[in-house]
Amino acid sequence: ILRSESRDGGLTWSDAEDTEFPNPNSAVDFLRLRNGHLLLAYNNSMNSRTPLTVAISTDNDKSYPYRRDIVGGANTFAYPYAIQTQDDRIHIIFTTNSRTTIMHAVFNEEAIMDPKWQSE
């Protein structure tokens, strides 16, 4: 995944730079949560669209120490779209089965950040 920044409302942009996140030529989604944290939904692979992973930054895009696969396995998972509702829950919709099925994941930020919920 490449990153570029604008400091003038999108009139001009910095040169794109590599990030630490892999990408298999798949869509990603980026969301500023109500508490100011940043959420990135992406495929954590250079070769396939699985798993679909969520990463959270609490320091305004400097680091993403909190990561969790929200779905994985033999299928492909792509085109994530994330929103946060008034109850602070995060909803991500995404496609699977070669874009013939739409799935919906719902969780709160703590499910990503709390070590007891992390995948082994």
Backbone bond lengths (Angstrom), bond angles and torsions (degrees), N, CA, C in turn:
res aa  C-N    CA-C-N  psi(-1)  N-CA   C-N-CA  omega(-1)  CA-C   N-CA-C  phi
1 I - - - 1.449 - - 1.519 107.99 -
2 L 1.311 116.41 133.64 1.458 122.05 176.47 1.522 109.79 -97.52
3 R 1.333 115.27 155.50 1.461 121.31 -178.55 1.519 109.30 -130.12
4 S 1.341 116.02 136.16 1.456 122.60 175.30 1.519 107.46 -137.47
5 E 1.321 117.39 151.38 1.462 121.27 -174.92 1.523 110.81 -130.40
6 S 1.325 115.35 141.68 1.459 121.78 174.32 1.521 108.61 -118.75
7 R 1.311 116.29 136.26 1.467 120.97 177.66 1.532 111.58 -113.45
8 D 1.343 115.83 9.76 1.471 119.11 -178.79 1.529 111.87 -131.63
9 G 1.319 115.80 36.64 1.457 119.87 176.79 1.514 114.67 73.04
10 G 1.315 118.10 19.64 1.458 121.73 176.87 1.513 115.36 96.79
11 L 1.337 118.30 5.04 1.470 119.90 177.75 1.517 111.31 -70.28
12 T 1.325 117.03 -41.28 1.464 121.75 177.20 1.523 108.41 -132.53
13 W 1.334 114.68 158.31 1.462 120.81 -177.07 1.519 110.27 -134.44
14 S 1.323 116.21 148.96 1.461 121.27 174.28 1.527 108.87 -71.04
15 D 1.333 115.68 162.68 1.457 119.68 173.41 1.524 108.66 -61.24
16 A 1.323 116.48 143.82 1.464 120.84 178.57 1.520 109.69 -68.67
17 E 1.323 115.03 140.68 1.464 120.63 177.15 1.520 109.46 -130.16
18 D 1.325 115.01 150.08 1.461 120.29 178.10 1.521 110.57 -65.06
19 T 1.330 115.45 148.80 1.457 121.91 171.02 1.524 107.75 -113.49
20 E 1.305 116.21 -179.84 1.464 121.23 179.09 1.525 112.48 -80.43
21 F 1.328 117.82 -3.78 1.457 121.41 -173.05 1.522 111.73 -92.38
22 P 1.348 117.50 129.30 1.463 120.02 175.39 1.527 110.08 -73.29
23 N 1.338 115.82 164.10 1.457 119.65 176.02 1.519 109.65 -157.05
24 P 1.336 117.66 124.74 1.466 121.18 179.78 1.531 112.52 -90.84
25 N 1.338 116.57 40.75 1.466 121.81 -177.02 1.526 110.17 62.30
26 S 1.326 114.32 49.74 1.458 121.95 -176.72 1.525 109.97 -128.58
27 A 1.325 116.49 154.20 1.467 121.09 178.82 1.528 110.98 -65.54
28 V 1.320 115.31 152.17 1.462 122.89 174.88 1.531 107.45 -128.64
29 D 1.332 116.70 167.94 1.458 119.98 171.76 1.515 108.26 -136.65
30 F 1.330 114.82 146.40 1.458 123.12 -174.72 1.518 106.96 -132.70
31 L 1.326 116.95 129.99 1.454 120.70 -174.05 1.522 110.17 -140.11
32 R 1.332 116.57 132.72 1.465 120.19 170.34 1.522 107.28 -88.02
33 L 1.334 115.30 119.98 1.457 120.42 179.99 1.521 110.64 -74.93
34 R 1.312 116.45 165.54 1.463 121.49 -176.13 1.527 112.72 -61.40
35 N 1.334 117.76 -26.56 1.465 120.94 178.43 1.528 112.77 -88.05
36 G 1.333 117.65 3.81 1.457 122.17 178.87 1.515 114.50 95.97
37 H 1.328 118.43 -14.10 1.458 120.86 178.03 1.526 109.37 -67.13
38 L 1.325 116.27 157.21 1.464 122.06 179.21 1.519 110.12 -108.20
39 L 1.321 116.42 140.41 1.458 122.33 179.15 1.521 108.70 -122.20
40 L 1.317 116.15 130.64 1.459 123.03 176.46 1.522 108.08 -118.20
41 A 1.327 117.37 127.27 1.464 122.91 173.65 1.521 106.96 -110.21
42 Y 1.339 116.90 125.68 1.464 120.90 -172.77 1.519 110.02 -158.15
43 N 1.332 116.39 166.70 1.459 121.50 172.70 1.518 108.52 -89.67
44 N 1.314 116.85 120.30 1.462 122.38 -176.38 1.528 110.20 -85.67
45 S 1.322 116.18 63.67 1.459 122.91 -178.63 1.524 108.62 -163.58
46 M 1.302 116.09 149.57 1.466 120.05 172.78 1.526 111.19 -91.51
47 N 1.341 117.18 -13.19 1.457 120.16 -170.52 1.517 115.85 -115.18
48 S 1.327 118.26 -23.98 1.462 119.12 -176.23 1.523 110.68 -144.96
49 R 1.293 115.63 163.33 1.466 121.29 -178.40 1.530 110.83 -91.58
50 T 1.290 115.66 45.33 1.451 124.15 173.15 1.516 107.63 -152.03
51 P 1.310 119.99 139.61 1.458 127.72 -1.10 1.530 111.56 -80.48
52 L 1.329 115.35 168.86 1.462 121.50 169.10 1.522 105.96 -96.00
53 T 1.315 115.75 122.52 1.463 122.48 -170.73 1.518 110.44 -120.72
54 V 1.328 115.65 148.57 1.460 122.70 173.31 1.521 107.42 -115.42
55 A 1.332 116.31 133.96 1.467 122.42 175.05 1.522 108.02 -124.61
56 I 1.341 116.14 143.68 1.461 120.97 -178.98 1.520 109.95 -125.60
57 S 1.338 114.88 133.57 1.465 122.90 174.27 1.525 108.40 -109.77
58 T 1.328 115.64 130.73 1.469 120.52 176.31 1.523 111.12 -105.43
59 D 1.345 117.10 1.04 1.466 121.22 -176.78 1.530 112.09 -122.85
60 N 1.329 116.04 36.55 1.466 122.94 174.37 1.526 113.71 59.24
61 D 1.332 116.30 48.91 1.466 122.88 171.93 1.525 114.30 82.54
62 K 1.336 118.52 8.92 1.468 119.24 177.40 1.525 111.22 -78.01
63 S 1.333 116.63 -38.10 1.465 120.60 179.68 1.526 109.33 -149.64
64 Y 1.320 115.14 160.64 1.467 122.66 179.64 1.529 108.85 -130.92
65 P 1.332 116.82 73.27 1.462 119.25 -175.69 1.528 114.08 -75.29
66 Y 1.308 117.92 -14.54 1.461 121.24 -176.41 1.523 109.15 -108.05
67 R 1.345 115.77 117.28 1.466 120.68 -177.76 1.515 109.34 -141.72
68 R 1.314 114.20 144.99 1.458 118.49 176.87 1.521 109.53 -154.67
69 D 1.332 115.90 135.12 1.463 120.84 171.90 1.521 107.44 -73.09
70 I 1.321 117.00 126.20 1.463 118.15 178.08 1.526 111.57 -94.86
71 V 1.324 116.88 -19.39 1.462 120.95 174.55 1.528 107.78 -160.59
72 G 1.313 116.12 147.73 1.457 121.18 179.59 1.519 109.21 -157.36
73 G 1.310 115.75 -172.32 1.454 119.89 178.51 1.509 111.79 117.54
74 A 1.327 114.89 -159.35 1.463 120.94 -172.47 1.523 113.72 -73.89
75 N 1.328 118.83 -26.02 1.463 120.73 179.64 1.523 111.36 -73.96
76 T 1.323 115.41 171.20 1.459 120.80 170.61 1.519 108.24 -103.66
77 F 1.322 115.97 148.69 1.459 122.61 -177.45 1.521 107.27 -132.86
78 A 1.318 117.06 121.86 1.461 118.99 -171.10 1.524 111.64 -147.51
79 Y 1.312 114.43 173.49 1.461 124.52 176.89 1.532 112.89 53.98
80 P 1.342 116.96 53.37 1.467 118.64 179.65 1.526 111.56 -69.15
81 Y 1.318 115.14 146.93 1.459 122.16 174.31 1.519 106.86 -139.71
82 A 1.336 116.72 122.91 1.464 121.72 -173.93 1.520 111.39 -115.58
83 I 1.334 114.68 141.99 1.462 121.78 170.49 1.525 107.92 -137.38
84 Q 1.320 115.47 161.20 1.459 120.79 171.81 1.521 107.37 -120.50
85 T 1.321 116.54 128.43 1.457 121.26 -177.74 1.529 110.60 -90.55
86 Q 1.323 115.94 171.56 1.468 121.86 -176.30 1.526 112.80 -57.86
87 D 1.325 117.59 -26.49 1.464 120.81 178.59 1.529 112.13 -84.72
88 D 1.336 117.09 10.76 1.467 125.99 178.51 1.528 113.89 71.95
89 R 1.325 118.18 3.56 1.458 118.45 175.92 1.526 109.47 -75.41
90 I 1.317 114.74 147.72 1.460 122.59 179.56 1.522 107.53 -101.88
91 H 1.317 116.31 130.97 1.459 122.67 178.41 1.523 107.27 -117.11
92 I 1.319 116.27 129.67 1.466 120.84 174.63 1.522 107.63 -124.75
93 I 1.321 115.75 124.65 1.459 120.16 170.87 1.524 107.10 -105.12
94 F 1.332 115.72 147.69 1.461 120.68 -178.30 1.517 108.18 -159.44
95 T 1.319 115.78 162.99 1.462 120.47 -179.85 1.522 110.39 -98.07
96 T 1.322 114.38 157.83 1.455 122.02 173.94 1.533 107.90 -148.69
97 N 1.315 116.28 176.47 1.474 121.31 179.61 1.523 111.56 52.77
98 S 1.312 116.10 54.61 1.469 122.04 177.91 1.521 112.17 55.85
99 R 1.331 115.65 41.57 1.464 123.78 176.63 1.526 113.38 67.06
100 T 1.324 118.04 23.98 1.459 120.55 177.61 1.527 112.37 -100.20
101 T 1.329 117.20 -10.69 1.461 122.08 -179.02 1.522 109.09 -131.14
102 I 1.326 116.21 137.72 1.460 120.95 174.48 1.517 108.06 -108.39
103 M 1.329 116.33 130.51 1.461 121.87 179.29 1.521 109.42 -112.61
104 H 1.323 115.56 160.69 1.463 122.23 -176.63 1.524 107.96 -136.23
105 A 1.324 117.00 120.24 1.466 122.46 176.08 1.523 108.37 -110.96
106 V 1.326 116.67 138.59 1.459 122.44 179.49 1.522 108.07 -130.30
107 F 1.333 116.48 131.08 1.459 121.00 -179.81 1.517 108.24 -160.08
108 N 1.317 116.43 170.17 1.461 119.86 173.23 1.525 108.83 -108.21
109 E 1.303 116.08 166.50 1.466 120.88 -175.93 1.524 111.58 -59.95
110 E 1.321 117.10 -34.83 1.461 120.40 -179.11 1.527 112.03 -61.40
111 A 1.320 117.70 -30.54 1.460 120.60 178.43 1.525 111.61 -63.95
112 I 1.312 117.28 -25.03 1.464 121.34 177.15 1.526 110.43 -88.69
113 M 1.323 117.43 -38.29 1.465 121.72 -171.86 1.528 114.46 -88.17
114 D 1.321 118.95 -27.00 1.459 121.76 -175.70 1.527 110.17 -77.32
115 P 1.346 118.36 123.87 1.468 120.85 -177.37 1.528 113.80 -57.90
116 K 1.326 118.43 -28.23 1.469 119.13 -178.50 1.530 112.13 -66.89
117 W 1.329 117.75 -17.97 1.453 121.26 179.02 1.526 112.44 -97.29
118 Q 1.323 118.15 -3.89 1.458 120.95 -176.49 1.520 111.24 -70.29
119 S 1.322 115.56 145.07 1.462 121.29 177.01 1.515 108.95 -68.86
120 E 1.300 115.61 144.55 1.470 120.79 178.82 1.513 109.74 -76.18
